[in-house]
Every structure is written in C-alpha cells, then in structure tokens.
Amino acid sequence: MVSMAEQLDDYLAKIKRLVPNRAERTIITKAGADVLQKKLADETKRLHYSNRIATGNDPHLADSVLVSSKNVDGDVDGTATVGWVKKKAVIARWLNDGTVYIVGDHFVEKTREETRSDILKSEYIKWKELGH
C-alpha cells in the first residue's frame, strides 16, 4: 500500500513537470507579448497615424511599441511587458484615455481584449515546444 505522503510527493512531481521554470516562463510570455506588440502597433498605425512631413529622429507612436522580457519594475520574473518609452507612453495614454481636448478611444484595452485568444494560443504553442 502506498502511503499518503508518497502519493502527494508523486502528485507534486507531476505538477512540477507541467509548470515551467522562470527561464521557460520568460520565453512563453515573450511569445505572447510579441503577438500583442504587433497587433498594438498595427492598431496604433490604423487609428492614430498621421503623415508627418518632417519627423526627424522621432519615430511615430505606432513604430515605437516595445516588448521587454522584464516586468514593469525591470525585474526578470518570467513576465513580459508591452508598451512605449515614457515620452511615447504619455501620448498613447492621452489618445487612449482622452483629455479635455481629445476624446479617448480606448484602443489599448480594445486591442488587448481582441488579441487575448491569439496571445494565449502563441503562449500555448511555445509551452508545447518547450516539452510540457
């Protein structure tokens, strides 16, 4: 007869095989973040792109969507973030949330909701590729 402790240890070992470690989580969440970054850049370009004649070295908001394999505090904890550098994030927030002079269209939230299933699919594919 197998003891309860042995059964629980066996169960824990099975679960640990399913849960990716930090390095694998970073790879998995980066795959999802890449999907969101592409869609967010496309939506930003579609909704808020203007044909500026002289842009200089300042890229357009749609060309400035970044992906990082770190959390918002800059720590590597297995998460990935999608967003803009501070200067561009302010502009994106104005367009998203609105101001006294701009009606917000909430394009960031809408894009997140619309791409949620695609993000999860890409993360699942990456999870399977890592052997889980």
Backbone torsions as a table, in degrees:
resi	resn	phi	psi	omega
1	MET	NA	132.2	-180.0
2	VAL	-84.1	132.8	-178.2
3	SER	-74.1	162.7	178.9
4	MET	-62.0	-39.6	179.5
5	ALA	-62.2	-41.8	178.5
6	GLU	-66.7	-38.4	177.7
7	GLN	-64.7	-42.8	178.6
8	LEU	-66.5	-39.3	177.0
9	ASP	-63.0	-40.7	178.1
10	ASP	-64.8	-42.5	178.3
11	TYR	-62.5	-44.1	178.6
12	LEU	-62.6	-40.2	178.4
13	ALA	-63.5	-40.0	178.3
14	LYS	-64.8	-41.9	-180.0
15	ILE	-67.1	-40.7	-179.3
16	LYS	-61.7	-30.4	177.5
17	ARG	-68.7	-28.2	-179.5
18	LEU	-81.5	-28.1	-176.2
19	VAL	-90.3	121.9	-179.4
20	PRO	-72.1	151.9	175.9
21	ASN	-77.8	-179.2	-174.5
22	ARG	-61.2	-43.2	-179.4
23	ALA	-63.8	-41.1	178.3
24	GLU	-68.2	-40.0	177.6
25	ARG	-60.9	-37.6	178.3
26	THR	-62.4	-43.9	179.2
27	ILE	-64.5	-43.0	-177.8
28	ILE	-66.1	-48.4	-178.1
29	THR	-70.0	-28.6	176.2
30	LYS	-64.3	-38.4	177.8
31	ALA	-61.4	-42.9	177.2
32	GLY	-67.6	-38.5	179.6
33	ALA	-65.5	-35.5	177.8
34	ASP	-63.1	-38.3	177.9
35	VAL	-64.7	-46.9	179.5
36	LEU	-64.1	-39.9	-179.7
37	GLN	-60.8	-45.1	-179.3
38	LYS	-63.7	-46.1	-179.0
39	LYS	-66.8	-40.2	179.8
40	LEU	-66.5	-39.2	176.6
41	ALA	-64.1	-42.3	179.1
42	ASP	-63.7	-44.8	-179.9
43	GLU	-66.7	-39.4	178.6
44	THR	-63.4	-41.9	179.3
45	LYS	-66.5	-41.9	-178.5
46	ARG	-65.1	-42.2	-173.7
47	LEU	-91.7	-29.8	-169.3
48	HIS	-130.9	18.4	-178.3
49	TYR	-82.7	133.0	175.0
50	SER	-123.2	145.1	179.2
51	ASN	-84.4	87.4	178.5
52	ARG	-82.8	135.5	-178.7
53	ILE	-74.0	-51.6	-178.0
54	ALA	-113.8	103.9	179.9
55	THR	-98.3	-20.0	-178.0
56	GLY	62.9	-138.2	178.8
57	ASN	-92.8	5.3	-178.0
58	ASP	-92.7	105.2	-179.2
59	PRO	-70.6	158.9	178.9
60	HIS	-69.1	156.5	179.2
61	LEU	-54.5	-41.0	-179.4
62	ALA	-66.5	-26.1	179.7
63	ASP	-91.9	5.2	-174.0
64	SER	-116.4	14.2	178.7
65	VAL	-75.9	124.7	-174.7
66	LEU	-112.4	154.6	172.9
67	VAL	-120.9	136.5	177.8
68	SER	-130.7	141.0	177.2
69	SER	-88.1	27.1	178.4
70	LYS	-128.5	163.7	176.3
71	ASN	-80.8	-176.3	-175.3
72	VAL	-66.9	-19.8	177.6
73	ASP	-88.8	-3.2	-179.6
74	GLY	88.1	10.5	179.8
75	ASP	-92.9	143.9	175.2
76	VAL	-89.7	104.0	-178.5
77	ASP	-129.5	13.7	179.5
78	GLY	97.9	0.1	178.6
79	THR	-103.9	164.3	175.4
80	ALA	-131.2	147.4	-179.6
81	THR	-122.9	152.6	177.7
82	VAL	-126.9	133.4	179.3
83	GLY	175.6	-157.6	-177.3
84	TRP	-122.8	163.1	170.1
85	VAL	-67.2	164.4	-171.4
86	LYS	-53.5	-44.9	-178.3
87	LYS	-61.3	-42.6	-179.4
88	LYS	-78.9	-30.2	-179.8
89	ALA	-64.1	-33.9	177.7
90	VAL	-63.6	-44.3	179.1
91	ILE	-64.7	-44.2	179.4
92	ALA	-61.6	-38.7	178.7
93	ARG	-65.5	-41.6	177.9
94	TRP	-60.0	-45.4	-179.6
95	LEU	-67.3	-38.0	-178.0
96	ASN	-73.3	-51.5	-173.8
97	ASP	-90.7	-24.6	-178.1
98	GLY	91.9	164.7	175.8
99	THR	-136.6	-169.3	175.7
100	VAL	-62.9	-33.2	-174.7
101	TYR	-102.6	-15.7	-176.8
102	ILE	-119.4	131.8	174.3
103	VAL	-84.7	120.8	-179.9
104	GLY	-70.4	145.3	179.8
105	ASP	-113.9	0.0	176.0
106	HIS	53.5	40.6	-177.0
107	PHE	-67.1	-28.0	-179.9
108	VAL	-69.4	-49.1	179.5
109	GLU	-63.0	-43.3	179.5
110	LYS	-62.3	-41.1	179.7
111	THR	-65.7	-42.1	177.0
112	ARG	-58.5	-46.6	-178.9
113	GLU	-64.9	-43.0	-177.9
114	GLU	-67.5	-29.8	-176.1
115	THR	-101.3	2.8	-177.5
116	ARG	-53.9	-46.5	-178.5
117	SER	-67.7	-36.9	177.8
118	ASP	-66.6	-37.4	177.9
119	ILE	-64.1	-47.4	-179.6
120	LEU	-63.9	-37.2	177.7
121	LYS	-63.3	-45.4	-179.5
122	SER	-66.5	-37.2	177.0
123	GLU	-67.4	-38.5	178.1
124	TYR	-65.0	-42.5	178.2
125	ILE	-61.1	-43.8	179.2
126	LYS	-65.6	-38.4	177.9
127	TRP	-61.2	-44.0	178.1
128	LYS	-65.7	-38.5	178.3
129	GLU	-62.9	-29.3	179.3
130	LEU	-81.7	0.0	172.8
131	GLY	91.7	25.4	-179.9
132	HIS	-100.4	NA	NA
